[in-house]
């Protein structure tokens, strides 16, 4: 069985800090391979950007949320 490590992905903007998911990367000789980690992180962030730019219809909008900042 191949060893894996799961890394949480946190983003912080101003006072807001949230965990947006996890990346699971297989270890190679007990080490996280950086090229594989970078590729997975880039894909994760692309998917997050897509969800922000094109939200699904079931996403809730909070009235006046932009004004609350």
mmCIF file as Biopython writes it, N, C-alpha, C and O atoms, coordinates in Angstrom:
data_model
#
loop_
_atom_site.group_PDB
_atom_site.id
_atom_site.type_symbol
_atom_site.label_atom_id
_atom_site.label_alt_id
_atom_site.label_comp_id
_atom_site.label_asym_id
_atom_site.label_entity_id
_atom_site.label_seq_id
_atom_site.pdbx_PDB_ins_code
_atom_site.Cartn_x
_atom_site.Cartn_y
_atom_site.Cartn_z
_atom_site.occupancy
_atom_site.B_iso_or_equiv
_atom_site.auth_seq_id
_atom_site.auth_asym_id
_atom_site.pdbx_PDB_model_num
ATOM 1   N N  . UNK A ? 1  ? 0.847   -1.187 0.000   1.0 0.0 1  A 1 
ATOM 2   C CA . UNK A ? 1  ? 0.000   0.000  0.000   1.0 0.0 1  A 1 
ATOM 3   C C  . UNK A ? 1  ? 0.891   1.247  0.000   1.0 0.0 1  A 1 
ATOM 4   O O  . UNK A ? 1  ? 1.826   1.358  0.793   1.0 0.0 1  A 1 
ATOM 5   N N  . UNK A ? 2  ? 0.590   2.157  -0.880  1.0 0.0 2  A 1 
ATOM 6   C CA . UNK A ? 2  ? 1.361   3.392  -1.004  1.0 0.0 2  A 1 
ATOM 7   C C  . UNK A ? 2  ? 0.969   4.371  0.103   1.0 0.0 2  A 1 
ATOM 8   O O  . UNK A ? 2  ? -0.217  4.559  0.376   1.0 0.0 2  A 1 
ATOM 9   N N  . UNK A ? 3  ? 1.951   4.987  0.734   1.0 0.0 3  A 1 
ATOM 10  C CA . UNK A ? 3  ? 1.689   5.965  1.788   1.0 0.0 3  A 1 
ATOM 11  C C  . UNK A ? 3  ? 1.198   7.270  1.170   1.0 0.0 3  A 1 
ATOM 12  O O  . UNK A ? 3  ? 1.650   7.677  0.100   1.0 0.0 3  A 1 
ATOM 13  N N  . UNK A ? 4  ? 0.274   7.911  1.856   1.0 0.0 4  A 1 
ATOM 14  C CA . UNK A ? 4  ? -0.290  9.181  1.394   1.0 0.0 4  A 1 
ATOM 15  C C  . UNK A ? 4  ? -0.315  10.169 2.555   1.0 0.0 4  A 1 
ATOM 16  O O  . UNK A ? 4  ? -0.300  9.792  3.727   1.0 0.0 4  A 1 
ATOM 17  N N  . UNK A ? 5  ? -0.352  11.415 2.193   1.0 0.0 5  A 1 
ATOM 18  C CA . UNK A ? 5  ? -0.519  12.471 3.183   1.0 0.0 5  A 1 
ATOM 19  C C  . UNK A ? 5  ? -1.648  13.377 2.699   1.0 0.0 5  A 1 
ATOM 20  O O  . UNK A ? 5  ? -1.738  13.697 1.513   1.0 0.0 5  A 1 
ATOM 21  N N  . UNK A ? 6  ? -2.505  13.785 3.631   1.0 0.0 6  A 1 
ATOM 22  C CA . UNK A ? 6  ? -3.610  14.684 3.307   1.0 0.0 6  A 1 
ATOM 23  C C  . UNK A ? 6  ? -3.322  16.045 3.913   1.0 0.0 6  A 1 
ATOM 24  O O  . UNK A ? 6  ? -3.061  16.169 5.109   1.0 0.0 6  A 1 
ATOM 25  N N  . UNK A ? 7  ? -3.374  17.060 3.067   1.0 0.0 7  A 1 
ATOM 26  C CA . UNK A ? 7  ? -3.058  18.427 3.479   1.0 0.0 7  A 1 
ATOM 27  C C  . UNK A ? 7  ? -4.297  19.303 3.356   1.0 0.0 7  A 1 
ATOM 28  O O  . UNK A ? 7  ? -4.913  19.341 2.291   1.0 0.0 7  A 1 
ATOM 29  N N  . UNK A ? 8  ? -4.681  20.015 4.426   1.0 0.0 8  A 1 
ATOM 30  C CA . UNK A ? 8  ? -5.812  20.934 4.310   1.0 0.0 8  A 1 
ATOM 31  C C  . UNK A ? 8  ? -5.399  22.184 3.528   1.0 0.0 8  A 1 
ATOM 32  O O  . UNK A ? 8  ? -4.257  22.635 3.613   1.0 0.0 8  A 1 
ATOM 33  N N  . UNK A ? 9  ? -6.344  22.733 2.768   1.0 0.0 9  A 1 
ATOM 34  C CA . UNK A ? 9  ? -6.096  23.965 2.012   1.0 0.0 9  A 1 
ATOM 35  C C  . UNK A ? 9  ? -6.894  25.083 2.686   1.0 0.0 9  A 1 
ATOM 36  O O  . UNK A ? 9  ? -8.124  25.096 2.652   1.0 0.0 9  A 1 
ATOM 37  N N  . UNK A ? 10 ? -6.166  26.019 3.298   1.0 0.0 10 A 1 
ATOM 38  C CA . UNK A ? 10 ? -6.771  27.166 3.979   1.0 0.0 10 A 1 
ATOM 39  C C  . UNK A ? 10 ? -6.487  28.422 3.158   1.0 0.0 10 A 1 
ATOM 40  O O  . UNK A ? 10 ? -5.393  28.590 2.619   1.0 0.0 10 A 1 
ATOM 41  N N  . UNK A ? 11 ? -7.470  29.285 3.072   1.0 0.0 11 A 1 
ATOM 42  C CA . UNK A ? 11 ? -7.290  30.589 2.434   1.0 0.0 11 A 1 
ATOM 43  C C  . UNK A ? 11 ? -7.690  31.661 3.433   1.0 0.0 11 A 1 
ATOM 44  O O  . UNK A ? 11 ? -8.689  31.522 4.140   1.0 0.0 11 A 1 
ATOM 45  N N  . UNK A ? 12 ? -6.914  32.720 3.488   1.0 0.0 12 A 1 
ATOM 46  C CA . UNK A ? 12 ? -7.225  33.822 4.396   1.0 0.0 12 A 1 
ATOM 47  C C  . UNK A ? 12 ? -7.310  35.105 3.583   1.0 0.0 12 A 1 
ATOM 48  O O  . UNK A ? 12 ? -6.402  35.434 2.820   1.0 0.0 12 A 1 
ATOM 49  N N  . UNK A ? 13 ? -8.414  35.823 3.757   1.0 0.0 13 A 1 
ATOM 50  C CA . UNK A ? 13 ? -8.607  37.126 3.133   1.0 0.0 13 A 1 
ATOM 51  C C  . UNK A ? 13 ? -9.048  38.064 4.244   1.0 0.0 13 A 1 
ATOM 52  O O  . UNK A ? 13 ? -10.148 37.933 4.779   1.0 0.0 13 A 1 
ATOM 53  N N  . UNK A ? 14 ? -8.182  39.010 4.586   1.0 0.0 14 A 1 
ATOM 54  C CA . UNK A ? 14 ? -8.502  39.906 5.691   1.0 0.0 14 A 1 
ATOM 55  C C  . UNK A ? 14 ? -8.704  39.111 6.972   1.0 0.0 14 A 1 
ATOM 56  O O  . UNK A ? 14 ? -7.834  38.337 7.373   1.0 0.0 14 A 1 
ATOM 57  N N  . UNK A ? 15 ? -9.855  39.302 7.612   1.0 0.0 15 A 1 
ATOM 58  C CA . UNK A ? 15 ? -10.159 38.599 8.851   1.0 0.0 15 A 1 
ATOM 59  C C  . UNK A ? 15 ? -10.799 37.241 8.607   1.0 0.0 15 A 1 
ATOM 60  O O  . UNK A ? 15 ? -10.969 36.469 9.551   1.0 0.0 15 A 1 
ATOM 61  N N  . UNK A ? 16 ? -11.159 36.927 7.364   1.0 0.0 16 A 1 
ATOM 62  C CA . UNK A ? 16 ? -11.813 35.652 7.061   1.0 0.0 16 A 1 
ATOM 63  C C  . UNK A ? 16 ? -10.771 34.586 6.777   1.0 0.0 16 A 1 
ATOM 64  O O  . UNK A ? 16 ? -9.858  34.795 5.978   1.0 0.0 16 A 1 
ATOM 65  N N  . UNK A ? 17 ? -10.909 33.456 7.427   1.0 0.0 17 A 1 
ATOM 66  C CA . UNK A ? 17 ? -10.026 32.316 7.204   1.0 0.0 17 A 1 
ATOM 67  C C  . UNK A ? 17 ? -10.900 31.084 7.081   1.0 0.0 17 A 1 
ATOM 68  O O  . UNK A ? 17 ? -11.713 30.807 7.963   1.0 0.0 17 A 1 
ATOM 69  N N  . UNK A ? 18 ? -10.740 30.348 6.004   1.0 0.0 18 A 1 
ATOM 70  C CA . UNK A ? 18 ? -11.576 29.170 5.816   1.0 0.0 18 A 1 
ATOM 71  C C  . UNK A ? 18 ? -10.798 28.013 5.234   1.0 0.0 18 A 1 
ATOM 72  O O  . UNK A ? 18 ? -9.843  28.204 4.482   1.0 0.0 18 A 1 
ATOM 73  N N  . UNK A ? 19 ? -11.213 26.817 5.588   1.0 0.0 19 A 1 
ATOM 74  C CA . UNK A ? 19 ? -10.639 25.605 5.009   1.0 0.0 19 A 1 
ATOM 75  C C  . UNK A ? 19 ? -11.524 25.217 3.837   1.0 0.0 19 A 1 
ATOM 76  O O  . UNK A ? 19 ? -12.717 24.972 4.013   1.0 0.0 19 A 1 
ATOM 77  N N  . UNK A ? 20 ? -10.952 25.158 2.650   1.0 0.0 20 A 1 
ATOM 78  C CA . UNK A ? 20 ? -11.727 24.923 1.439   1.0 0.0 20 A 1 
ATOM 79  C C  . UNK A ? 20 ? -11.652 23.494 0.936   1.0 0.0 20 A 1 
ATOM 80  O O  . UNK A ? 20 ? -12.259 23.164 -0.082  1.0 0.0 20 A 1 
ATOM 81  N N  . UNK A ? 21 ? -10.925 22.654 1.626   1.0 0.0 21 A 1 
ATOM 82  C CA . UNK A ? 21 ? -10.837 21.260 1.225   1.0 0.0 21 A 1 
ATOM 83  C C  . UNK A ? 21 ? -9.477  20.684 1.550   1.0 0.0 21 A 1 
ATOM 84  O O  . UNK A ? 21 ? -8.681  21.288 2.270   1.0 0.0 21 A 1 
ATOM 85  N N  . UNK A ? 22 ? -9.226  19.517 1.011   1.0 0.0 22 A 1 
ATOM 86  C CA . UNK A ? 22 ? -7.980  18.809 1.271   1.0 0.0 22 A 1 
ATOM 87  C C  . UNK A ? 22 ? -7.359  18.317 -0.029  1.0 0.0 22 A 1 
ATOM 88  O O  . UNK A ? 22 ? -8.059  18.046 -1.005  1.0 0.0 22 A 1 
ATOM 89  N N  . UNK A ? 23 ? -6.052  18.209 -0.025  1.0 0.0 23 A 1 
ATOM 90  C CA . UNK A ? 23 ? -5.316  17.574 -1.109  1.0 0.0 23 A 1 
ATOM 91  C C  . UNK A ? 23 ? -4.677  16.311 -0.540  1.0 0.0 23 A 1 
ATOM 92  O O  . UNK A ? 23 ? -4.077  16.343 0.534   1.0 0.0 23 A 1 
ATOM 93  N N  . UNK A ? 24 ? -4.805  15.220 -1.249  1.0 0.0 24 A 1 
ATOM 94  C CA . UNK A ? 24 ? -4.142  13.983 -0.841  1.0 0.0 24 A 1 
ATOM 95  C C  . UNK A ? 24 ? -3.075  13.653 -1.870  1.0 0.0 24 A 1 
ATOM 96  O O  . UNK A ? 24 ? -3.352  13.525 -3.063  1.0 0.0 24 A 1 
ATOM 97  N N  . UNK A ? 25 ? -1.849  13.518 -1.382  1.0 0.0 25 A 1 
ATOM 98  C CA . UNK A ? 25 ? -0.706  13.298 -2.253  1.0 0.0 25 A 1 
ATOM 99  C C  . UNK A ? 25 ? -0.006  12.012 -1.825  1.0 0.0 25 A 1 
ATOM 100 O O  . UNK A ? 25 ? 0.217   11.788 -0.635  1.0 0.0 25 A 1 
ATOM 101 N N  . UNK A ? 26 ? 0.337   11.176 -2.787  1.0 0.0 26 A 1 
ATOM 102 C CA . UNK A ? 26 ? 1.109   9.973  -2.499  1.0 0.0 26 A 1 
ATOM 103 C C  . UNK A ? 26 ? 2.557   10.320 -2.213  1.0 0.0 26 A 1 
ATOM 104 O O  . UNK A ? 26 ? 3.133   11.187 -2.871  1.0 0.0 26 A 1 
ATOM 105 N N  . UNK A ? 27 ? 3.147   9.648  -1.233  1.0 0.0 27 A 1 
ATOM 106 C CA . UNK A ? 27 ? 4.544   9.878  -0.891  1.0 0.0 27 A 1 
ATOM 107 C C  . UNK A ? 27 ? 5.441   9.013  -1.768  1.0 0.0 27 A 1 
ATOM 108 O O  . UNK A ? 27 ? 5.091   7.887  -2.124  1.0 0.0 27 A 1 
ATOM 109 N N  . UNK A ? 28 ? 6.596   9.557  -2.107  1.0 0.0 28 A 1 
ATOM 110 C CA . UNK A ? 28 ? 7.603   8.812  -2.856  1.0 0.0 28 A 1 
ATOM 111 C C  . UNK A ? 28 ? 8.851   8.736  -1.995  1.0 0.0 28 A 1 
ATOM 112 O O  . UNK A ? 28 ? 9.492   9.754  -1.733  1.0 0.0 28 A 1 
ATOM 113 N N  . UNK A ? 29 ? 9.195   7.542  -1.557  1.0 0.0 29 A 1 
ATOM 114 C CA . UNK A ? 29 ? 10.326  7.339  -0.657  1.0 0.0 29 A 1 
ATOM 115 C C  . UNK A ? 29 ? 10.197  8.181  0.609   1.0 0.0 29 A 1 
ATOM 116 O O  . UNK A ? 29 ? 11.186  8.714  1.112   1.0 0.0 29 A 1 
ATOM 117 N N  . UNK A ? 30 ? 8.962   8.296  1.126   1.0 0.0 30 A 1 
ATOM 118 C CA . UNK A ? 30 ? 8.716   9.035  2.360   1.0 0.0 30 A 1 
ATOM 119 C C  . UNK A ? 30 ? 8.703   10.537 2.213   1.0 0.0 30 A 1 
ATOM 120 O O  . UNK A ? 30 ? 8.682   11.255 3.212   1.0 0.0 30 A 1 
ATOM 121 N N  . UNK A ? 31 ? 8.716   11.030 0.982   1.0 0.0 31 A 1 
ATOM 122 C CA . UNK A ? 31 ? 8.783   12.471 0.718   1.0 0.0 31 A 1 
ATOM 123 C C  . UNK A ? 31 ? 7.610   12.872 -0.175  1.0 0.0 31 A 1 
ATOM 124 O O  . UNK A ? 31 ? 7.205   12.124 -1.065  1.0 0.0 31 A 1 
ATOM 125 N N  . UNK A ? 32 ? 7.069   14.075 0.081   1.0 0.0 32 A 1 
ATOM 126 C CA . UNK A ? 32 ? 6.023   14.618 -0.789  1.0 0.0 32 A 1 
ATOM 127 C C  . UNK A ? 32 ? 6.690   15.129 -2.063  1.0 0.0 32 A 1 
ATOM 128 O O  . UNK A ? 32 ? 7.533   16.023 -1.992  1.0 0.0 32 A 1 
ATOM 129 N N  . UNK A ? 33 ? 6.331   14.581 -3.230  1.0 0.0 33 A 1 
ATOM 130 C CA . UNK A ? 33 ? 6.932   15.060 -4.478  1.0 0.0 33 A 1 
ATOM 131 C C  . UNK A ? 33 ? 6.371   16.439 -4.838  1.0 0.0 33 A 1 
ATOM 132 O O  . UNK A ? 33 ? 5.183   16.573 -5.128  1.0 0.0 33 A 1 
ATOM 133 N N  . UNK A ? 34 ? 7.229   17.460 -4.819  1.0 0.0 34 A 1 
ATOM 134 C CA . UNK A ? 34 ? 6.764   18.830 -5.048  1.0 0.0 34 A 1 
ATOM 135 C C  . UNK A ? 34 ? 6.088   19.040 -6.396  1.0 0.0 34 A 1 
ATOM 136 O O  . UNK A ? 34 ? 5.075   19.738 -6.438  1.0 0.0 34 A 1 
ATOM 137 N N  . UNK A ? 35 ? 6.581   18.484 -7.503  1.0 0.0 35 A 1 
ATOM 138 C CA . UNK A ? 35 ? 5.866   18.690 -8.773  1.0 0.0 35 A 1 
ATOM 139 C C  . UNK A ? 35 ? 4.426   18.170 -8.715  1.0 0.0 35 A 1 
ATOM 140 O O  . UNK A ? 35 ? 3.517   18.821 -9.229  1.0 0.0 35 A 1 
ATOM 141 N N  . UNK A ? 36 ? 4.211   17.013 -8.099  1.0 0.0 36 A 1 
ATOM 142 C CA . UNK A ? 36 ? 2.859   16.472 -7.976  1.0 0.0 36 A 1 
ATOM 143 C C  . UNK A ? 36 ? 1.979   17.332 -7.082  1.0 0.0 36 A 1 
ATOM 144 O O  . UNK A ? 36 ? 0.801   17.539 -7.372  1.0 0.0 36 A 1 
ATOM 145 N N  . UNK A ? 37 ? 2.554   17.832 -5.996  1.0 0.0 37 A 1 
ATOM 146 C CA . UNK A ? 37 ? 1.809   18.700 -5.085  1.0 0.0 37 A 1 
ATOM 147 C C  . UNK A ? 37 ? 1.422   20.000 -5.783  1.0 0.0 37 A 1 
ATOM 148 O O  . UNK A ? 37 ? 0.291   20.467 -5.651  1.0 0.0 37 A 1 
ATOM 149 N N  . UNK A ? 38 ? 2.351   20.577 -6.519  1.0 0.0 38 A 1 
ATOM 150 C CA . UNK A ? 38 ? 2.062   21.824 -7.239  1.0 0.0 38 A 1 
ATOM 151 C C  . UNK A ? 38 ? 0.955   21.621 -8.273  1.0 0.0 38 A 1 
ATOM 152 O O  . UNK A ? 38 ? 0.072   22.466 -8.421  1.0 0.0 38 A 1 
ATOM 153 N N  . UNK A ? 39 ? 1.008   20.509 -8.978  1.0 0.0 39 A 1 
ATOM 154 C CA . UNK A ? 39 ? -0.009  20.215 -9.989  1.0 0.0 39 A 1 
ATOM 155 C C  . UNK A ? 39 ? -1.378  20.074 -9.341  1.0 0.0 39 A 1 
ATOM 156 O O  . UNK A ? 39 ? -2.357  20.627 -9.842  1.0 0.0 39 A 1 
ATOM 157 N N  . UNK A ? 40 ? -1.461  19.344 -8.238  1.0 0.0 40 A 1 
ATOM 158 C CA . UNK A ? 40 ? -2.744  19.160 -7.553  1.0 0.0 40 A 1 
ATOM 159 C C  . UNK A ? 40 ? -3.246  20.465 -6.965  1.0 0.0 40 A 1 
ATOM 160 O O  . UNK A ? 40 ? -4.438  20.759 -7.059  1.0 0.0 40 A 1 
ATOM 161 N N  . UNK A ? 41 ? -2.358  21.266 -6.353  1.0 0.0 41 A 1 
ATOM 162 C CA . UNK A ? 41 ? -2.771  22.539 -5.782  1.0 0.0 41 A 1 
ATOM 163 C C  . UNK A ? 41 ? -3.265  23.490 -6.868  1.0 0.0 41 A 1 
ATOM 164 O O  . UNK A ? 41 ? -4.260  24.188 -6.672  1.0 0.0 41 A 1 
ATOM 165 N N  . UNK A ? 42 ? -2.585  23.525 -8.004  1.0 0.0 42 A 1 
ATOM 166 C CA . UNK A ? 42 ? -3.017  24.383 -9.111  1.0 0.0 42 A 1 
ATOM 167 C C  . UNK A ? 42 ? -4.405  23.969 -9.604  1.0 0.0 42 A 1 
ATOM 168 O O  . UNK A ? 42 ? -5.253  24.825 -9.855  1.0 0.0 42 A 1 
ATOM 169 N N  . UNK A ? 43 ? -4.638  22.674 -9.740  1.0 0.0 43 A 1 
ATOM 170 C CA . UNK A ? 43 ? -5.962  22.192 -10.150 1.0 0.0 43 A 1 
ATOM 171 C C  . UNK A ? 43 ? -7.029  22.538 -9.135  1.0 0.0 43 A 1 
ATOM 172 O O  . UNK A ? 43 ? -8.141  22.914 -9.506  1.0 0.0 43 A 1 
ATOM 173 N N  . UNK A ? 44 ? -6.705  22.416 -7.860  1.0 0.0 44 A 1 
ATOM 174 C CA . UNK A ? 44 ? -7.643  22.759 -6.789  1.0 0.0 44 A 1 
ATOM 175 C C  . UNK A ? 44 ? -8.018  24.239 -6.871  1.0 0.0 44 A 1 
ATOM 176 O O  . UNK A ? 44 ? -9.196  24.588 -6.786  1.0 0.0 44 A 1 
ATOM 177 N N  . UNK A ? 45 ? -7.021  25.108 -7.034  1.0 0.0 45 A 1 
ATOM 178 C CA . UNK A ? 45 ? -7.282  26.550 -7.094  1.0 0.0 45 A 1 
ATOM 179 C C  . UNK A ? 45 ? -8.032  26.940 -8.369  1.0 0.0 45 A 1 
ATOM 180 O O  . UNK A ? 45 ? -8.848  27.862 -8.346  1.0 0.0 45 A 1 
ATOM 181 N N  . UNK A ? 46 ? -7.766  26.248 -9.481  1.0 0.0 46 A 1 
ATOM 182 C CA . UNK A ? 46 ? -8.531  26.514 -10.711 1.0 0.0 46 A 1 
ATOM 183 C C  . UNK A ? 46 ? -10.003 26.171 -10.511 1.0 0.0 46 A 1 
ATOM 184 O O  . UNK A ? 46 ? -10.884 26.921 -10.932 1.0 0.0 46 A 1 
ATOM 185 N N  . UNK A ? 47 ? -10.268 25.036 -9.866  1.0 0.0 47 A 1 
ATOM 186 C CA . UNK A ? 47 ? -11.650 24.641 -9.602  1.0 0.0 47 A 1 
ATOM 187 C C  . UNK A ? 47 ? -12.326 25.630 -8.659  1.0 0.0 47 A 1 
ATOM 188 O O  . UNK A ? 47 ? -13.505 25.940 -8.828  1.0 0.0 47 A 1 
ATOM 189 N N  . UNK A ? 48 ? -11.587 26.130 -7.664  1.0 0.0 48 A 1 
ATOM 190 C CA . UNK A ? 48 ? -12.140 27.126 -6.744  1.0 0.0 48 A 1 
ATOM 191 C C  . UNK A ? 48 ? -12.461 28.425 -7.482  1.0 0.0 48 A 1 
ATOM 192 O O  . UNK A ? 48 ? -13.511 29.026 -7.256  1.0 0.0 48 A 1 
ATOM 193 N N  . UNK A ? 49 ? -11.562 28.857 -8.362  1.0 0.0 49 A 1 
ATOM 194 C CA . UNK A ? 49 ? -11.793 30.078 -9.141  1.0 0.0 49 A 1 
ATOM 195 C C  . UNK A ? 49 ? -13.007 29.917 -10.044 1.0 0.0 49 A 1 
ATOM 196 O O  . UNK A ? 49 ? -13.805 30.844 -10.179 1.0 0.0 49 A 1 
ATOM 197 N N  . UNK A ? 50 ? -13.155 28.752 -10.661 1.0 0.0 50 A 1 
ATOM 198 C CA . UNK A ? 50 ? -14.312 28.483 -11.523 1.0 0.0 50 A 1 
ATOM 199 C C  . UNK A ? 50 ? -15.610 28.570 -10.724 1.0 0.0 50 A 1 
ATOM 200 O O  . UNK A ? 50 ? -16.602 29.121 -11.200 1.0 0.0 50 A 1 
ATOM 201 N N  . UNK A ? 51 ? -15.600 28.024 -9.509  1.0 0.0 51 A 1 
ATOM 202 C CA . UNK A ? 51 ? -16.804 28.061 -8.674  1.0 0.0 51 A 1 
ATOM 203 C C  . UNK A ? 51 ? -17.140 29.482 -8.241  1.0 0.0 51 A 1 
ATOM 204 O O  . UNK A ? 51 ? -18.312 29.831 -8.096  1.0 0.0 51 A 1 
ATOM 205 N N  . UNK A ? 52 ? -16.110 30.302 -8.036  1.0 0.0 52 A 1 
ATOM 206 C CA . UNK A ? 52 ? -16.348 31.704 -7.649  1.0 0.0 52 A 1 
ATOM 207 C C  . UNK A ? 52 ? -16.866 32.499 -8.845  1.0 0.0 52 A 1 
ATOM 208 O O  . UNK A ? 52 ? -17.807 33.280 -8.709  1.0 0.0 52 A 1 
ATOM 209 N N  . UNK A ? 53 ? -16.258 32.305 -10.014 1.0 0.0 53 A 1 
ATOM 210 C CA . UNK A ? 53 ? -16.657 33.059 -11.201 1.0 0.0 53 A 1 
ATOM 211 C C  . UNK A ? 53 ? -18.007 32.625 -11.747 1.0 0.0 53 A 1 
ATOM 212 O O  . UNK A ? 53 ? -18.750 33.442 -12.289 1.0 0.0 53 A 1 
ATOM 213 N N  . UNK A ? 54 ? -18.324 31.361 -11.608 1.0 0.0 54 A 1 
ATOM 214 C CA . UNK A ? 54 ? -19.563 30.808 -12.152 1.0 0.0 54 A 1 
ATOM 215 C C  . UNK A ? 54 ? -20.289 29.986 -11.083 1.0 0.0 54 A 1 
ATOM 216 O O  . UNK A ? 54 ? -20.332 28.758 -11.162 1.0 0.0 54 A 1 
ATOM 217 N N  . UNK A ? 55 ? -20.864 30.672 -10.075 1.0 0.0 55 A 1 
ATOM 218 C CA . UNK A ? 55 ? -21.517 29.934 -8.995  1.0 0.0 55 A 1 
ATOM 219 C C  . UNK A ? 55 ? -22.721 29.141 -9.504  1.0 0.0 55 A 1 
ATOM 220 O O  . UNK A ? 55 ? -23.377 29.529 -10.472 1.0 0.0 55 A 1 
ATOM 221 N N  . UNK A ? 56 ? -22.994 28.031 -8.835  1.0 0.0 56 A 1 
ATOM 222 C CA . UNK A ? 56 ? -24.163 27.234 -9.204  1.0 0.0 56 A 1 
ATOM 223 C C  . UNK A ? 56 ? -25.426 27.959 -8.750  1.0 0.0 56 A 1 
ATOM 224 O O  . UNK A ? 56 ? -25.367 28.856 -7.909  1.0 0.0 56 A 1 
ATOM 225 N N  . UNK A ? 57 ? -26.548 27.571 -9.304  1.0 0.0 57 A 1 
ATOM 226 C CA . UNK A ? 57 ? -27.799 28.255 -8.989  1.0 0.0 57 A 1 
ATOM 227 C C  . UNK A ? 57 ? -28.234 28.027 -7.557  1.0 0.0 57 A 1 
ATOM 228 O O  . UNK A ? 57 ? -29.027 28.809 -7.032  1.0 0.0 57 A 1 
ATOM 229 N N  . UNK A ? 58 ? -27.742 26.980 -6.905  1.0 0.0 58 A 1 
ATOM 230 C CA . UNK A ? 58 ? -28.162 26.722 -5.531  1.0 0.0 58 A 1 
ATOM 231 C C  . UNK A ? 58 ? -27.279 27.416 -4.495  1.0 0.0 58 A 1 
ATOM 232 O O  . UNK A ? 58 ? -27.501 27.252 -3.295  1.0 0.0 58 A 1 
ATOM 233 N N  . UNK A ? 59 ? -26.265 28.200 -4.941  1.0 0.0 59 A 1 
ATOM 234 C CA . UNK A ? 59 ? -25.470 28.984 -3.992  1.0 0.0 59 A 1 
ATOM 235 C C  . UNK A ? 59 ? -26.333 30.082 -3.390  1.0 0.0 59 A 1 
ATOM 236 O O  . UNK A ? 59 ? -27.094 30.750 -4.089  1.0 0.0 59 A 1 
ATOM 237 N N  . UNK A ? 60 ? -26.202 30.252 -2.094  1.0 0.0 60 A 1 
ATOM 238 C CA . UNK A ? 60 ? -26.977 31.298 -1.417  1.0 0.0 60 A 1 
ATOM 239 C C  . UNK A ? 60 ? -26.241 32.619 -1.515  1.0 0.0 60 A 1 
ATOM 240 O O  . UNK A ? 60 ? -25.017 32.681 -1.404  1.0 0.0 60 A 1 
ATOM 241 N N  . UNK A ? 61 ? -27.005 33.662 -1.723  1.0 0.0 61 A 1 
ATOM 242 C CA . UNK A ? 61 ? -26.435 35.002 -1.639  1.0 0.0 61 A 1 
ATOM 243 C C  . UNK A ? 61 ? -26.982 35.650 -0.390  1.0 0.0 61 A 1 
ATOM 244 O O  . UNK A ? 61 ? -28.165 35.516 -0.078  1.0 0.0 61 A 1 
ATOM 245 N N  . UNK A ? 62 ? -26.130 36.348 0.319   1.0 0.0 62 A 1 
ATOM 246 C CA . UNK A ? 62 ? -26.551 37.032 1.526   1.0 0.0 62 A 1 
ATOM 247 C C  . UNK A ? 62 ? -26.787 38.486 1.167   1.0 0.0 62 A 1 
ATOM 248 O O  . UNK A ? 62 ? -25.855 39.182 0.762   1.0 0.0 62 A 1 
ATOM 249 N N  . UNK A ? 63 ? -28.037 38.963 1.310   1.0 0.0 63 A 1 
ATOM 250 C CA . UNK A ? 63 ? -28.313 40.362 0.974   1.0 0.0 63 A 1 
ATOM 251 C C  . UNK A ? 63 ? -27.444 41.307 1.796   1.0 0.0 63 A 1 
ATOM 252 O O  . UNK A ? 63 ? -27.360 41.190 3.019   1.0 0.0 63 A 1 
ATOM 253 N N  . UNK A ? 64 ? -26.799 42.247 1.104   1.0 0.0 64 A 1 
ATOM 254 C CA . UNK A ? 64 ? -25.983 43.254 1.786   1.0 0.0 64 A 1 
ATOM 255 C C  . UNK A ? 64 ? -24.663 42.737 2.283   1.0 0.0 64 A 1 
ATOM 256 O O  . UNK A ? 64 ? -24.000 43.437 3.048   1.0 0.0 64 A 1 
ATOM 257 N N  . UNK A ? 65 ? -24.232 41.528 1.887   1.0 0.0 65 A 1 
ATOM 258 C CA . UNK A ? 65 ? -22.988 40.961 2.407   1.0 0.0 65 A 1 
ATOM 259 C C  . UNK A ? 65 ? -21.788 41.845 2.067   1.0 0.0 65 A 1 
ATOM 260 O O  . UNK A ? 65 ? -20.891 42.012 2.893   1.0 0.0 65 A 1 
ATOM 261 N N  . UNK A ? 66 ? -21.765 42.402 0.880   1.0 0.0 66 A 1 
ATOM 262 C CA . UNK A ? 66 ? -20.639 43.254 0.491   1.0 0.0 66 A 1 
ATOM 263 C C  . UNK A ? 66 ? -20.583 44.511 1.340   1.0 0.0 66 A 1 
ATOM 264 O O  . UNK A ? 66 ? -19.498 45.040 1.583   1.0 0.0 66 A 1 
ATOM 265 N N  . UNK A ? 67 ? -21.721 44.997 1.794   1.0 0.0 67 A 1 
ATOM 266 C CA . UNK A ? 67 ? -21.770 46.197 2.608   1.0 0.0 67 A 1 
ATOM 267 C C  . UNK A ? 67 ? -21.394 45.938 4.056   1.0 0.0 67 A 1 
ATOM 268 O O  . UNK A ? 67 ? -21.096 46.874 4.798   1.0 0.0 67 A 1 
ATOM 269 N N  . UNK A ? 68 ? -21.404 44.654 4.472   1.0 0.0 68 A 1 
ATOM 270 C CA . UNK A ? 68 ? -21.112 44.335 5.868   1.0 0.0 68 A 1 
ATOM 271 C C  . UNK A ? 68 ? -19.632 44.385 6.195   1.0 0.0 68 A 1 
ATOM 272 O O  . UNK A ? 68 ? -19.258 44.442 7.366   1.0 0.0 68 A 1 
ATOM 273 N N  . UNK A ? 69 ? -18.768 44.365 5.157   1.0 0.0 69 A 1 
ATOM 274 C CA . UNK A ? 69 ? -17.320 44.299 5.351   1.0 0.0 69 A 1 
ATOM 275 C C  . UNK A ? 69 ? -16.809 45.466 6.061   1.0 0.0 69 A 1 
ATOM 276 O O  . UNK A ? 69 ? -15.606 45.563 6.303   1.0 0.0 69 A 1 
#
